[in-house]
Amino acid sequence: MKYPREREASANFLKLILKRMVEHPAAFTPSNYAVWYEYLAGLNPSLSDALNRIFDSNAKLDDGSIEWLYAQYISDYDATAQNELHEDVRQLLIRLAGFVAEIDKQTLCFGDSLQKYGSVLTGRLTAKELDSLVKEMAKDTDLMRSSMQQVNEQLNASKLRVELLQQELESVRGESMTDALTGILNRRGFESRINIFFSEPDAGSSSFSLLMLDIDHFKKINDKYGHPFGDKVICTIASAIRSIVKGQDIVARMGGEEFAVLLPQTNSVGAFVVAEKIRQGIEHGRIRRLDNNEEVGGITISIGIAAYIKGCSMAKLIDQADRALYLSKQRGRNQTTLYVDEEKGNEGKPESSSRRSRKRAVPR
């Protein structure tokens, strides 16, 4: 688990969520709980950024804003798992509301009893009457203690359920950010991870680069050898990329036959070296077919590189790397191209494993 919690810590976390929820007019819905859980647990950087902007403006979360936040940053979980978690959270909130109501009821009844006993004690009582009153007080106290014990047991059971829900939520979130075929991050997971680099205060002084990689002539590979072999090609290339990059580098399958790699603390020169190592390693590799054990070679990839420049947004950096990738495709594939903004010049950085990059995008 990414954020493990013991039972007591889990209960404290629930209290914190409820405390923050009551500060806003939004109803206590499963969506509201999920938004606050992801925010306070630090699971979702994009959601955290959006909420922090709202809080900085002193705005309050109403039902509409909660549903928008949920739809924008959370709702693309697996639908079945999401619905099950929604129902579990809904039932849990109903039970918690019932526990609170029961505590209020018992406390009110016990308070009325104490007030009644106080009034009786102001008068003259015989020894027999006093003995009877003490017995009644003891009986009411025992009932109150028993009721509170039952409520406490129910709350403890709810704490355990909260722990399980947290585990399920984190598990579902992990699955929603992971590519099922390769085990690496998917596009959503990748964007969530790299968003951290753009949200940190010192991002402007950071040096990092983005690679966009695409398997050349992938449709022909599928048509010639079949989709199972195509899937094996994707998995093999994902493994090859992971084996070359370092532990802090971020690797993802962006969809289909396209991959992305973020290289922290790496300028364009270093990124070009890494990209060429990946490209050449795949070019010289061979992949064994599933049906007849034949080794297939000649599979290549094209790569585009964009180096972060202060003030650049995540979307813009991805677009720049994509443009460089398109250029690699146009120039014959199986090569690496560095994005160059012609208005700012190349500044002496590497350009391409063949020719210079231009800003214009071209079709693949």
N, C-alpha and C positions, 0 to 999 in steps of 0.2 A: 504494500500500500504506500501511496505517495505521502499521505499525511496520517500516520497511525495515531490512535488516541486510546488511552485507558478509559475505563468506565467513568471515573470521576471527572477526568478531563472532558470526556464526551458530554457529560451532564452540564459542565460549566460552559461548553461551547453552545449547547442548546439554549442556556439561559442568556448568553450573549446575543444570540440570534433573535430571541424573543424580545429582549430589551431594545435592540435596534429597530425591530419591526414596529413596535408600539409607538415609536417616535414619528411614524409616517401614517397618513390616512389610508393607505392601501389595505385591503382585506387580507386576513390570514389564510391565503390560498397556498396550494402546493407550489405554484409558480413563484410566489413571493418568497417562500422558504428556500426554494432552489437558488433564486437570485442572491439572497443574503448568504446562503451557505457557500456558494462559489466565491463570493466577494470576500467574506471573512476568512475562508480557508486559503485564499490566495491561489485558487485553482485556475482562474480565468483572467489573464492580464488585460485582454481587450475589454471585458466586462468591468474590471476594476477601474480602468481608465475612464470609461463612460460614466460610472457612478461617481468617481472623484470629481469629474467636471460638474455633475449635477449638484453634489454637495458643496463644491466651491461657490456655486451660484446661490446657495442657501435655499434651493428648491426642495420640495417634498415629493416623495414617491406616492403617486396615486395608482389606482387600478390600471389606468391606461399606460402609464409609464412602466409599470412592472411587466405588463404583458408585452410591451414593445421590447424591453430589455431581454425578456425571456426568449422571445421570437428571434431577436437579432443575434444573441450570443450563446444560447443554450439549446434551442429547440431542435437542432438537427441530430440529436441522439437517435439511436435505434427506436423506432416508434413503439414497438411492443414493450421494450424495457422501460421506456419513458412513461408509458401509460401505467405500467405496474408500479413504478416508483411514485407517480402522482397519486395513485390510489392509496398506497401505503402511507405517504405523508399526510394525505387528507384524513385517513382514519386515525393516525397518530395525533393530529391536531384536534380532532373531535374528542378523543379520549382525554387529552390534556385539558381541554376546555371543561370537560365533565369533572375531572379531578379538582380543578380550581373551584368550580361551582359547589362541589361537595364539601370542600374545605370551608368555603364561605358559609354554607348552610350549617355545618356542625359547629363552627365557631359562633355563629349568631345564636343558635340554640343554647350552647353552653353559657354564653354571655347572659342570655335571658334568665337562665337558671341561677347563675351567680347573683344577678340583680334581685331575683325573688328571694333567695336565701338571705341576702343582705337586709332586705326589708323585714323579713321575719325575725332576724336576730336583733332588730332594734327594740322589739317588745319583750315582755317578760315570758319566759318559757320554763315549764316544769322540766325536771330531769328526764322524764320519759319523752317529752316533746323534743328536747334538745338531742336526746339519743336518736330519735327517729329522724331528725333533721340531718344529723351527721351521717347517718346511714344513706339517706337520699343523696347527700352531697358526694359521698364516696361512690355511690352507684353511678351518678351522672359523670363523675370524673373517670371512672372505669370505662364507661361508654365512650366518652370523648377520647380516651387513650386508645381504646380498641379501634375506633373509627379512624383516628390519625394513623394508627399502625397499618390499617388496611390501605389507606390512601398512600402511605409511604411505600408499601409493597407494590402498589400499582405504578407509582412513579419510578421505582427501581426497575420494574419490568419495562417501562417506557424508555428508560435510559439505555437498557440493553437493545431495545428495538432501534433507538436512534443510532447506536453504534453500527448495527447491521445496515441500516439505511445509508449511513455515511460510507461504509465499505462498498455497498452496491452502487451508490452514486459515483464514487471514485473509479470503480471498476468500469462502469458504463462509460464514464467520461474518457477513461484511458482507451477503451475500445473505439470510441467515436473519433479519436485523434490518431488512430493507428491504421495503417493500410493492411487489410486482412490477408492479402496475397504475400506481401514481402516482410511484414512485421516492422517496417520502418514507419515514420510519421506519414500521415496523409496531408493534403493541402491545409485542412483546418488546423491540424496539429502543428504544422510548420509555421503557419502565419501566427498562431498563438505564441509559439516559442520565440520567433524572431521579433515579434512586437516588443519584447522586452528591450531589445537593443535600441528601439526608437523612443521608448518611454523613459529611459533612464536620463537623469539630468546631465550626465557627462557624455551622452551619446554623440554630441558634436565633436568631441575630441577622440572618439573611438575610430579604429581602423579595421574595417571588415569588408569582405567581398562576397558576392553572390554568384554562384554558378547555376545556369539552367542547362540541363542535358536532355537530349532526345535521341532515341534509338533510330538509326537510319533505316529507311525502307521496311519499317516494321510490318506493314500490311502484306508485303511480299513474303516476309518470313512466315506469317500466319497462313497465307494462302499456300505456300509450298510445303510447309512441315506440319501444319495444323496448330490449332489454338493451345493445346496442352504444351507443345514445345514453345510456343510464344510466351506462355506463362513462365516456363522455366527460364527463358531468356531474361525476362523481367526480373525474376528472383535472383538469377546469377549476377546480373549487372548491379542490382541493389547490394548484394553481398560484396561484390568487387569494390564498389564505391566505399562501403563501410570499412573494408580492410585497408584502404589507402588513407582515408582521412583520419584525423586525430579524435580523441575522446570528446573534446569540447565542440567539435564541428557538428553541425545539425544537418541531417540527411533526410529527405522526404521524397515520396512518390507523389507528384502533383496531379496525376491522373493519366490513364492510358500508358503510353511509353515515355512519359516525360518525368524527369527527376529534378530536384533542386538540392543544392548544398550551400549552406552558409558557413563561411570561414572567418571566425572571430580573430581579431588581432592579425589580420592578413591583408596586405595591400595588393594592388593589382599585379605586381611582379610575382609575389608569392602565390597568388591565386592562379596565375597563368601556369606556373610550374606544377601545381597540384592538378590542374585541369588536364594538362598534357600527360601527366603520369596516369591519370584515370583513362584518358582516351587511348593511349598507346597500350595500356594493359589489356583493355577490352579488345582492341584491334588484333592483338597477338594471341588472344585466348581462343579456346575451342570449347564447345558445349556439346555434351553427349545427348543424342536423341533418346526418347523414352521407349520407342517401339522396337528399334533394332540396334541400339548402342552405337550407331554411327556418330562420329565426331564431326560437328559442323563448325567451320571457321568462317572468317570473313565478315563477322558481325561487327558493326562500327557504330559510333555515336558522334553526334555533333554537339558542341558546347558553346554557350555564350557567357560572358563574364561582365559584371558591372561592379565597380568599386564604389563604396559609400562615400559621398561628399556631404559635408555639413549642410543641414537643411533639407536633405533629400528624404522623401517619405518612403514608407515601405512599398506602397503601390508603385511609386515611380521607379524604385530600385528594381523591382520585379519586371516592370515594363522594359527598362533599359537592358537587363540581361536577356529578356525575350527577344528584343530587337537584334542583339548581337547573335543570338542563336539562329534567328531567321536568316541572318546574313551568312552564317556558316553553312546552312542548308542551301542557300542560293548558289554559293560558290563551289558546290560539289560535294558537300558533306564530309564527314570524318575529319573535322578540323575544329580548332578553337578560335574564337573571335572575341576580342575585348571591345566593349562598347566605348565609343569615343564621341563626346559632344563636340561637334565641329565648331560651335561658337566659342568653346573654351580651349580647344586644341588638345593635342595628345599628351603634352607635357613629358615627352620622352618615354612613355610607358609602352610595354609590349602591345602589339596591335592584333596580330592574328598568326595562326600557324601557316597562313598563306598570304592574305592581303589585309589591308586596313579596313576597319569597321566604319560604316556610315550610319547616320542617325535614322535613315529611312527604313521602315519595316517592309519586309517582302514576304510573300506567301511561301509556305513550306511545300 
